[in-house]
Structure formats: C-alpha cells, structure tokens
Amino acid sequence: MDVDGARMRYLRAGSGPPIVLLHGLLGYSFSWRCVLPALAPLRTCYAPDMLGAGFSERPKTDHSMRATALRLLKFAEGLKLDSFDLLGTSRGGAVAMSAAAECVKRGKPHIRRLILVAPVNPYSPHGRWLAPFAGTFVGSAMVRAVLERVPSLYPYWHGRMFADPKKIPSDSLEGYKAPIVMPGLFEHALSIVGTWSADLRELEALLPALASIPTMLMWGTKDPAVYFSSMESLARHFPGAEKVVFHGVGHLPYEECAEEFNRALIDFLAKGSGARDQGSASEHCSLTRGFSENR
C-alpha cells in the first residue's frame, strides 16, 4: 500500500472482524508468525511493516510516535476499516496508544479493543537515558558500529529478549536479521530513539483519553526491555483492564510462550463477540499457512 508516498508492506490473514498488529523497534510483521495462524479463524488480521521497518520502504521522514500513529491510521483508512481491534508490542504499543487517543479525539475509526504487549511507557525507567543517548551524534556512532560492524553480537542481543534460551524459536534470529539486506534500517531506528524522550512525555499526557477503551495488558515478568514493574502504573489509566502475566518470560511472549499467549489473546477478543473461538491456539508457527503477503 502507498502511505505518505512510500510503499508499506503488510500481511493479511483470515476472515472476520479486523485486527491490526503492530511490531516493535527493529521488529516487523515476522513477529506475528506464531499468532496469525491462531487468530485467522477468528479475525481478519493485518500485520504491517511500518515505514522504515521490515521490508517496507525506508523514506527519510518523521518517525516520531505520533507521526507513526497517524501513518497507521492512514493505513487503516486505506483498508477502509471503520472499526478494528488494535494490538501493539513494545514501541508498537506506544504507537497503538497514540493512535487510539487520536481515534478518540476524532471520533473515528472506532478502536473496539486495545491489546498492549509490554508496551513502551513513561513508567519503565529502562531506556530513559539509553535511547536518548543513542540519538546523539556520539551515541548513534557507537550503536551503528556495534550493529553494523559486529554482526556476531546479534545472537547476544536477540537472545537477551528471551528469559529461557531453550524457548527461542529456531527461525527467530535469522528472521529478525533478514531486513538488514535493505539499507536504512538502522537510520530508521536511530530516528526513533532521537524523539524517545519527547514521545514518552506526549504519551503520558494522552493516557487519560484511553480510559473508555476495553484493554488488555500482557507482560513477561523477566522482560529486560520494558520492565514488568511498570505494568501496574500503566494499568491505572485503564480501569478494568485485564492483565495477563507470563511468569519467567521475557520481552517476546508471543514467541517464547506462543500457545499461552494465543490462548489469552483469543479469550479476550472473544468476550462480547457473541461466540468463543473454537479454533486451536496451538497452531505451529508458520510464514506460509493461512495468510497472504500484500505489496
């Protein structure tokens, strides 16, 4: 799809009411390969590679939280979605909250449910200094040297996102490394961390607008990226929010404990829909089963 003059790649799966799934920083639609087969019997799933990430084009543009959220709404408009569920993880969780607040302000489209998986938020101290430092000239040079010139460190940083190394899917590391073949991925990431502090201040200000949206928070207790300790502070802005805790799990529960994650997600989506999904939440991870790639 053309969005803001650039091509955005996305995956589409299944049938039924729509849900949009947003990846995190340095992630892309690949993140949802274990989720899409389980959700396909229940929902029409749309998993975009946001501009600059994955295999979408990498234009030099504003990649702040709000600008990314507005692009997400243009994507939804292009799909003619008047109402949809919205799931976001990590930095994608912050973008999801920003987009939802914009929908509340505009009155459309309608966000039926909000699912936030270890979302970046103002109450997790981790990253408050690291992300802004990475956005400086010296910091960005150091990050670039590590990421581009020392590829042997990829397994280390990727492995840190999991609490149990034995539960890292066999395709995970190579899958996340794949978009590196397209130039501009790290410039995109550095542009995001450059507005990190301002984005967190903006996010804290807009949180009260989200109180009326049915929300579920999902978190691993061993998350090294967005601390589990921030869950309760964030939950105060979502009265009645469901909270799902994955004990002994890291930052990527949709990979590390996929069956448990999918079961909780399906249960939440089925509430109020008139029928519970009868499909299995234990489908194997697959990039080829039940969904098509759209360019």
N, C-alpha and C positions, 0 to 999 in steps of 0.2 A: 504494500500500500504506500502511496505517496503521502508523506506527512511533513509539512513545513519544507517542501522542496527536496526531500530526500526519501530514499526507499527504506521502508521499515518491513523487515521480515517477521512473520508470525506463524505459529502453528494453530491449527483448528482441529478439534476432536469432538466426536459425539453429537448428541441431539438433546433438546430440552431447553429449559431456561438458561440464559447465558451467564458465564462467569469468566472474569478476566484475571489472569495470574501474572504477577509482576516479580521478576527476578531481582536479585541484589547486586551490589557492586562487583564487577568482574564476573557476574553470572550472566546467563541468558536463558532462552526457552528450554535448553537442555536440562535445566534444574528441575523441570517438572516431568521428566520422562517416567518416573515411578508413579506419578499422580494421575496423569492423563488417562491411562487405561482404566483406572479405577473409577474416575469421575465420568467417563464417556457415556455410560448407560444412564446417567442422571442429569447431566448438564451438557450444553454446548460450551466447550472450553476454548478460550482464546489466550495464547501464550506468546506475547510479542518479545522480540529482541528490541529493546528500546534503542532509539538512535544513538550511535556511538558504541553499542554493545553487541556481542554475538556476531551475527552475520548480516546485520543491518548496516547501512552506510554510516560513515563517521564524519558528518559535517562539523565544521567549526562554528558552534552556536552556543547558546546559553543552556548549560546543563544543570542549572540550579534546581532545587527541589520543586519549586513552583512551576518553572518553565517546563520541567519534565512532566509534572502533573497535568499541565494544560495540553501538552502533546498527547498524553494518554487519553484525555477527553476528546481530542480531535480524532484519535484512533477509534474510540467508541462511536463517535459521530459517523465516521466513515463506514462502520459496520452497521449503522442505523440501530444502535442499541438505546432504547428509551429507558430501560431498567435492567440492572445486572448486579450480580454479586461480585465483590472485589477482594482478591487475596493478594497480599504483598509480603515479601520476606526481606529482612534486613533493611538496606537502603530503599528497596522497593516498598517496604512497609511504610516508611516516612512519606514516600511519593503517594501511596494509596491514601493515607490520611489527608494529605494536602488536596488530592483530587476529590475526596469525599467532602471536605469542607467547601470546596468550590461548588460542588453539586448542591449542597445545602443552601449556599448563597444564591445560586442561580435558580434553584427550584427544579432543575433537570440536568442531566438524566437522574433517575432515581437509583440510589445505591440501596439495594434490598438488605444485604448483609455485608459486614466487613470482617475479614479474617486476617489477623496480623500475626506473622510468624517471626518471633524475635526481632521486632521492628526497631530500627534506629530511632532513638527517642531522647528527650532532653535529660532523662534521669539516670542514664548509664554513663558513669564517669569515663569509661574506657573510650578512647578516641577523641576526647575533648582537646587534648594537646597534640596527639599524634597526627590526626587528619589535617588540622591547620598547618602544622609544621611541614607535612608532605606537600602542601600547596605553595610553600615558599620556594624561592629560587634554589637555595641550598638543599632543602628537603626534597624537592622534586628531582634534583640531580642525583641524590642518593638513592631514592626509590627507583628511578629509571635504571641506574647502574645495577641495582640488585635484581630487578625484574627482567631486564633485557639481556644483561651480560652474564648473569649467573643462573642459568636455567636449572642447574642442579638443585637450587633451593625451592623450586616449585613443589616437589613432593613434601618438603617440610611444611611450607605454609598451608598447602592444601590439607595435609594430614592433621594440622592443628585445629581445623574446623570440626573434627570428629573427636568424641570422647573415647571411643573404642576403635582402635585401628583395624580390628578384625571385622568391623562392620562397614568399612569403606567399600562401596560397590566397585567391582573390578574395572568398570568403564569410566569411573568418575574423574580421575586425574587427567587422562587423555582427552576426555570430553571438554573439560574446562579450559584446557590448553589450546584446543582446536582453533578458536577465533584469532589467535596470535598471528596467524598467517596473513590477516588483513591489517595493514598499517593503521596506526592511530588509536589502538585500544588503550594504551597507557596514557596518551594525551587526554583521552576522554575521562579516564579515571582521575587524573590529576585535576582536571577542570571541575570535577565533582567535589573533591576534597577542598578545593580552593574556596568554595562557598559554604563549607560544612558548618562553621560556627553560626553564620547568619541564618542558615536553614534551620538549625536547632532552635534559635530564638523565635523564628517565624512559626515553627511547628508548635512550640509551647503556647503561643498566643492563639492559635486556631483550634486547639484541642477542645475547648468548651463547646464549640459548634457541633461536635460529633456525638454528643450525649444521647441523641434520639435514635441512632443507628444501631440495630442489633449487631453485637460484636463478639468475636471470639479471639482470645489471646492464646498463642501456643508457644511454648518455650522449653528448651532443654536446660536442665539445671547445671550442666557443665559447659555452657556457652562461653567461649573465650572472646567473642567478638562484641556481642551486646549482652551485658551482664543480666543474668536471671533476676538479680536483686532489684532491677528497675521495673519489674513486672507490676508489682503492687502499686507503685507510684503512678504508673501509666494507667492502670486499671481504674483509678479513682475518677478518671474522666469519662469512663464508660459504665454508668450504673447498670447493674445486672449483667455485665459481661460474663460470658463463660470463659473459664480459664483451664487450659489443658497443659499439664506439666509432664514432661518426659524426663524421668529420673535417670541420671547418668548419661545423658545425651548431649551432644554439642550443638553447633550452630546450624546444622543442616538436618533437622529431624525427618524431613521428607525423603532423605536418603538413608540416614542411619537407622531409623526405625519406621520404614515406609508403611508397613501394614498397620501399625498402631496409629500413625499419622493419618492415613487414609480413612481408617475407621472413624476416628474422631471428627474429621472433616465432613464425611458423608452424614454422620449423625446430626451434626449442626445444620447442614444445608437442608436435610430432610424435615427438620422441625418447621411446622407451619406450612409445608408444601402440599399437605393432603395425603401423602403416601411416603413410606420409607423405601429407600432404595433396596432392591433385592439382589443387586449385583455384588460380586465379591470385591472386598477391599484388598485382597491379597494377590492381585494380578502381578505378574512379573514385570520388572522394568523393561521397557521396550521403546525404541525410537521408530518402530515400523508398524506396530499394532494399533489399529483403530483411529489413526488421525493422519491428516494430510498436511503437507508443507505448502504455504502460500507465499508467493514472492510478488 
